[in-house]
Amino acid sequence: MTYKQLLHSQSLMITASSIVFPFYLLLLRNLGDSYSQFGLAYGIFALTAALSHPLIGSWSDRVGEKRLLLLYTFGMAIVMIVVPVLTTITQVYIIQIIMGLLGALQKTAEKIALSRQTDRAHTGKQVGHYHLWTSIWAALAVIATGYIIDFLTIGSLFYITSFMYVAAGVLIWQKPKTIELERHHSL
């Protein structure tokens, strides 16, 4: 996977998550009877991610970050299809566990891929550039969603983001172009 593939796929993933995040919070609150259930749901997500990081870190050495990112993108695509049909807080807790595992996959694999794709002499510059563009896409997604939500249902946002996760997976799945091909196209 090239730096550009990583940047484009992660920008798409972060855009997708930024689109649904505010509405996912509303869904969690509406399904729960109290703020304590809301807090527990988020706590389950964070705790699952934290506890799975060491296992995922050692697993990544065997399977590679590309496979982990693919598992994340297609896993999140499935989750986004399921979220709009959740009806109980127990279902939310189960999804939070799954999303905690997937989030840990993404976070670990992203950092490994980014560290492998940067030139040691310019690592800081490349990481800064990477975060600039992924953050800009996230901000634009939140702003745009605020405008288009009046024309869509909340459920449709989850389906749109499912498609975006699949598209990000396709970007990761593609074979990287050779350096010569990239140079030829940049001229």
Backbone torsions as a table, in degrees:
resi	resn	phi	psi	omega
1	MET	NA	134.8	-179.8
2	THR	-89.9	168.3	176.7
3	TYR	-59.3	-43.0	179.6
4	LYS	-63.3	-42.4	177.3
5	GLN	-60.7	-44.5	179.0
6	LEU	-61.9	-47.8	-179.2
7	LEU	-61.0	-47.4	-178.4
8	HIS	-67.1	-43.8	-178.9
9	SER	-68.0	-42.6	179.4
10	GLN	-67.5	-36.9	176.7
11	SER	-61.4	-42.1	178.6
12	LEU	-66.2	-41.8	178.5
13	MET	-64.3	-44.6	-179.0
14	ILE	-67.8	-36.1	175.1
15	THR	-61.2	-46.5	179.9
16	ALA	-59.4	-47.5	-178.4
17	SER	-67.4	-32.3	178.9
18	SER	-70.0	-29.4	178.3
19	ILE	-65.9	-45.9	-172.7
20	VAL	-92.6	-19.1	-173.4
21	PHE	-51.9	-50.6	-179.1
22	PRO	-61.9	-34.0	-178.2
23	PHE	-80.2	-27.6	174.1
24	TYR	-65.8	-39.6	176.6
25	LEU	-60.6	-41.7	177.4
26	LEU	-63.6	-41.4	178.2
27	LEU	-60.8	-45.6	179.1
28	LEU	-59.2	-45.3	-178.8
29	ARG	-65.6	-39.1	-178.4
30	ASN	-71.4	-29.4	179.3
31	LEU	-82.4	-26.3	-179.5
32	GLY	-86.3	157.4	178.6
33	ASP	-90.8	-13.4	-175.6
34	SER	-154.7	167.3	175.9
35	TYR	-68.3	-24.7	178.4
36	SER	-66.9	-35.9	176.3
37	GLN	-67.7	-37.8	176.2
38	PHE	-62.0	-47.1	178.6
39	GLY	-63.1	-40.6	179.0
40	LEU	-63.5	-42.2	179.5
41	ALA	-59.0	-45.7	178.9
42	TYR	-70.9	-34.3	175.9
43	GLY	-63.6	-39.5	177.4
44	ILE	-61.4	-43.9	177.8
45	PHE	-58.1	-53.0	-175.9
46	ALA	-65.0	-42.0	-179.6
47	LEU	-66.5	-42.3	177.7
48	THR	-60.8	-45.7	179.1
49	ALA	-61.0	-47.1	-177.8
50	ALA	-60.2	-46.4	-177.2
51	LEU	-70.4	-24.0	-177.7
52	SER	-91.4	-14.1	-178.6
53	HIS	-56.4	-47.2	-179.3
54	PRO	-61.3	-41.0	179.3
55	LEU	-65.9	-44.7	-179.7
56	ILE	-65.5	-38.7	178.0
57	GLY	-59.5	-46.2	179.7
58	SER	-72.6	-32.9	178.1
59	TRP	-66.4	-35.6	-178.0
60	SER	-62.8	-29.9	178.3
61	ASP	-65.0	-27.8	-179.7
62	ARG	-90.1	-39.7	-173.3
63	VAL	-101.2	-19.9	178.5
64	GLY	89.7	152.2	-175.9
65	GLU	-69.1	-29.2	-179.9
66	LYS	-63.0	-45.6	179.1
67	ARG	-65.5	-37.2	177.8
68	LEU	-64.5	-42.6	178.7
69	LEU	-66.2	-36.2	175.9
70	LEU	-65.2	-43.5	177.2
71	LEU	-59.9	-41.5	178.1
72	TYR	-62.8	-50.2	-175.0
73	THR	-63.5	-45.9	-178.3
74	PHE	-74.3	-32.1	174.3
75	GLY	-64.2	-44.3	178.5
76	MET	-67.5	-32.8	176.4
77	ALA	-60.6	-42.6	178.1
78	ILE	-67.2	-44.3	179.6
79	VAL	-59.1	-42.1	-178.2
80	MET	-65.6	-27.6	175.5
81	ILE	-73.5	-33.8	-176.8
82	VAL	-79.4	-36.1	-173.2
83	VAL	-51.6	-46.0	-177.2
84	PRO	-63.8	-17.2	-178.9
85	VAL	-101.3	5.9	176.6
86	LEU	-65.1	138.5	-178.8
87	THR	-127.5	-12.5	-178.7
88	THR	-129.8	157.7	178.8
89	ILE	-66.9	-30.0	176.9
90	THR	-63.2	-41.4	176.5
91	GLN	-62.2	-38.7	177.5
92	VAL	-62.5	-43.0	179.2
93	TYR	-60.7	-41.1	178.9
94	ILE	-64.4	-44.2	178.0
95	ILE	-63.3	-37.2	178.7
96	GLN	-63.5	-37.0	176.6
97	ILE	-64.7	-46.5	179.2
98	ILE	-62.1	-44.9	179.9
99	MET	-67.8	-30.7	175.1
100	GLY	-64.2	-44.3	177.0
101	LEU	-63.8	-46.6	-179.6
102	LEU	-65.0	-40.3	178.7
103	GLY	-62.0	-38.9	177.3
104	ALA	-67.1	-37.6	175.3
105	LEU	-58.6	-49.1	-177.2
106	GLN	-63.6	-47.9	-175.7
107	LYS	-61.8	-44.1	-179.9
108	THR	-68.9	-49.0	-177.1
109	ALA	-64.7	-38.3	178.9
110	GLU	-60.2	-46.0	-178.0
111	LYS	-67.1	-39.1	178.0
112	ILE	-65.0	-47.9	-179.0
113	ALA	-62.2	-43.0	-179.8
114	LEU	-64.0	-40.7	-180.0
115	SER	-66.7	-30.5	-179.9
116	ARG	-82.1	-17.6	-175.5
117	GLN	-101.1	0.2	-178.7
118	THR	-102.5	147.5	176.0
119	ASP	-80.0	123.6	-174.6
120	ARG	-51.7	-35.4	-178.8
121	ALA	-72.1	-20.4	-177.5
122	HIS	-128.3	27.6	-176.2
123	THR	-57.5	-48.4	-178.6
124	GLY	-59.2	-44.0	179.9
125	LYS	-63.5	-44.7	-178.9
126	GLN	-68.3	-39.8	177.5
127	VAL	-65.3	-42.1	177.3
128	GLY	-61.4	-43.2	177.4
129	HIS	-62.3	-43.3	179.0
130	TYR	-58.6	-50.6	-178.4
131	HIS	-69.2	-31.7	175.3
132	LEU	-56.6	-53.2	-173.9
133	TRP	-73.6	-38.2	177.6
134	THR	-66.6	-35.0	178.9
135	SER	-72.2	-38.0	177.5
136	ILE	-62.5	-44.6	179.3
137	TRP	-63.1	-37.9	177.8
138	ALA	-63.2	-45.7	-179.7
139	ALA	-63.5	-44.7	179.3
140	LEU	-62.6	-36.5	179.1
141	ALA	-64.0	-44.0	179.9
142	VAL	-64.2	-44.5	-179.8
143	ILE	-63.3	-48.9	-178.4
144	ALA	-62.8	-40.2	179.9
145	THR	-63.2	-37.4	177.1
146	GLY	-58.2	-33.2	179.4
147	TYR	-83.0	-39.3	-174.0
148	ILE	-86.4	-13.2	-177.2
149	ILE	-62.0	-26.0	177.5
150	ASP	-65.2	-19.8	-177.1
151	PHE	-103.5	-7.6	-176.8
152	LEU	-126.2	165.9	171.1
153	THR	-89.6	159.8	177.7
154	ILE	-63.2	-38.7	178.2
155	GLY	-58.7	-38.3	-179.0
156	SER	-65.0	-29.9	177.0
157	LEU	-62.4	-38.6	179.4
158	PHE	-67.7	-37.0	178.4
159	TYR	-69.3	-38.8	176.6
160	ILE	-62.4	-44.0	-179.7
161	THR	-69.0	-30.2	174.7
162	SER	-59.7	-45.0	177.1
163	PHE	-61.7	-40.4	-179.8
164	MET	-64.4	-38.0	177.0
165	TYR	-65.1	-40.2	177.2
166	VAL	-62.9	-43.4	179.1
167	ALA	-61.0	-40.0	177.3
168	ALA	-64.0	-39.2	176.6
169	GLY	-62.4	-39.5	177.8
170	VAL	-63.8	-40.0	177.2
171	LEU	-60.5	-41.3	179.9
172	ILE	-69.6	-38.8	-175.3
173	TRP	-66.4	-30.5	-177.0
174	GLN	-58.2	144.4	175.6
175	LYS	-71.8	136.7	178.1
176	PRO	-65.7	144.5	175.1
177	LYS	-71.9	154.4	177.0
178	THR	-72.9	161.1	-179.4
179	ILE	-59.8	-39.0	179.8
180	GLU	-63.4	-42.0	178.6
181	LEU	-64.3	-40.6	179.5
182	GLU	-65.1	-40.9	178.7
183	ARG	-64.4	-41.2	-179.2
184	HIS	-61.9	-42.4	-178.8
185	HIS	-73.2	-26.6	-178.6
186	SER	-81.8	-13.8	179.8
187	LEU	-77.3	NA	NA
